[in-house]
Amino acid sequence: MTPEMKGFLLLSILKMLFVFTVVMVGVALLTLMERKVSAWMQNRIGPNRVGPGGLLQPAADGLKNILKEETFPSAANPVLFILAPALAFIPALLLSGVIPFAAPLPVDFDFTLPALGRFVHHGPMPMVVADVPVGFLFVIAISSLGVYGIALAGWSSNSKYSLLGGLRASAQLISYEVALGLSLIPVLLLTGDVSFSKIIAAQQEGLWLAFPLTVAFFVFLVSGFAETNRLPFDLPEAESELVAGYHSEYSAMKFSMFFIAEYANIVTVSAMVTTIFFGGWDIPFVAIGAAKPWALVTLAPGPVATLLSGIVFFAKLMFWIFFVMWIRWTLPRFRYDQLMALGWKFMMPVTLGYIMVVCVALYLAELAGVRQALLLHLALTGVSLACAVALFFVVDRGLIVSGSVARRARRVPRRPPPLTASS
Amino acid sequence: MAIGVKVLHRPESQVSYVRAALKGMALTFKHMFEKRVTMQYPEEKSTDGAHGMGAWSLTPRWRGTHRMLTDEQGRSKCVACGLCPQICPANCIKLVPGEDEEGNRYPLIYEIDEFRCVFCGYCQEVCPEEAIHVGVHYENAEYDRGRFVYDLERLSAQTHPVSSLWDPSDPRGE
């Protein structure tokens, strides 16, 4: 092993430890945040008994979950029943490794350890565990694996409620995976790359992609909610109809694993929204290293820039996590047919149409000779905002999700069968 | 007191989900900064007057565990007339009357089984001496079932406020 590889390995291990710790502690604190946010929205106080302001509540919950009895249904499939929580948990955590959380940090060292030999690293270190060139394709691939955990949990429990939850989860994830993948195609068209670092770089040259690609952003956000099984898409859990859905039969730490997976998925989706549509660690009006059209301040790459961009990234991330909770405590759950209609009849055609709009706009820009990213993004913002307003405020009349009354009005009354002479 | 019923006229079709969702989100966000309604129970109590007669105090009509009122000499006001055990629908009052040298009747034994009591408040209504009352009180936990039979001494020692029973002929207590 060359000294350079050893240096890379050392830094990667350090980043892994950092990201893993932050995500696990963060997920624990998110359970507290969820309860606090829900309490505030209902004019309550929320947990405030354990520790200052209830800050130790997650620790108390964890301790309780470890000490609880592990129930094991006698009719359950033993291997899959135990495997399912892990299968839900691992993809959720795996994804935290590919999200860049700060500006690259120049790291230079060259030292020798007694038994391990020489470690060398020169140049900027990307602040991401694995800066995979396949970027969001990796995220889409791995996040889909999470459904195995849920579907297997539902099936292996050998309980009708669990099975229904698992079936719903698989149907829902397959449906929304389509819209999720399609909503990222405009990003690909505009930035020409799937890697997160390149997407962030493209956003630094122009605008945050939520502006030029408003409709894609909206579709991605909604599909993201569906992928995390959060309200208004929590049909796999649906406690009012399916007891607790796919994890009805789970208790103690195995149940906790599903919970951790859910919150880790929230973190991932929020991080994806932040990175792809809200500039990632990009600080508005501040250029770090590379040139930026409307920068007021320029920071040299270094610890200060990395720290500041990291703080900005976490602020954006927290906003989107809060947004997920905000939605959860506002909207009621969809009915199953509404869920399917939204996914297949609305989101997919809209995204396909939007891809065409973006293609045409980019082609026209090419013909007009618009080369500068900022100008292109501003022009696309106009087109997208027009699309979004048309879609959500003018055309949308019972189109996206309609209540049962609207369905009744639309239904064609069936004529009674004609009477025949013999009857 | 007439109860105002708020009737919501919801549009039944042609509704924009996005706009409705945004409206709902504005509402929940507004609620985040409103006054909290939680009462921190063991620290604050609805009978200790911290909230005044506000939203979280017990109504004065509340019928809780009993209290026997006493006169200036500290003796119970009860004259052992026997009306309360007579009217008690749960048959939870045990009264053994006694008589002193001057011919005044007093209770030798006066016990209320709070487990059998249905807290109807008839005993208070029927009492000619305004001696027995139902109380505005709700913390009654004990370690022993036997402790729920309150004797005269215990009933007299209670200090919590007593109920002002609801009078059907004067429904607003005027």
Contacts between the chains, C-beta under 8 A, distances in Angstrom:
chain1	res1	chain2	res2	distance
A	37	B	32	7.7
A	40	B	31	7.3
A	40	B	32	4.4
A	41	B	28	4.5
A	41	B	29	7.8
A	41	B	31	5.1
A	41	B	32	5.7
A	42	B	31	7.0
A	43	B	31	5.9
A	43	B	34	5.4
A	43	B	35	7.0
A	43	B	36	5.8
A	43	B	37	4.9
A	43	B	38	8.0
A	44	B	36	6.3
A	44	B	37	6.9
A	44	B	38	5.2
A	45	B	36	5.2
A	45	B	38	4.5
A	45	B	40	7.8
A	326	B	25	6.1
A	326	B	28	6.5
A	326	B	29	7.0
A	327	B	25	7.2
A	329	B	28	5.8
A	330	B	21	7.2
A	330	B	24	4.6
A	330	B	25	5.0
A	330	B	27	7.5
A	330	B	28	4.5
A	331	B	21	6.0
A	331	B	24	6.4
A	392	B	16	7.2
A	392	B	18	4.2
A	392	B	19	7.6
A	393	B	16	6.7
A	393	B	18	7.2
A	393	B	19	6.7
A	396	B	16	4.5
A	396	B	17	6.6
A	396	B	18	5.7
A	396	B	19	7.7
A	397	B	14	4.3
A	397	B	15	7.0
A	397	B	16	6.1
A	398	B	13	5.7
A	398	B	14	5.5
A	398	B	15	5.7
A	398	B	16	7.9
A	398	B	17	7.9
A	400	B	16	7.7
A	400	B	17	4.3
A	400	B	18	6.4
A	401	B	17	4.3
A	402	B	13	7.4
A	402	B	15	7.5
A	402	B	17	7.8
A	403	B	12	7.3
A	403	B	13	7.7
A	403	B	15	7.1
A	405	B	12	4.2
A	405	B	13	6.0
A	406	B	12	7.0
A	406	B	13	4.1
A	406	B	14	7.4
A	406	B	15	7.4
A	409	B	12	7.8
A	409	B	13	5.4
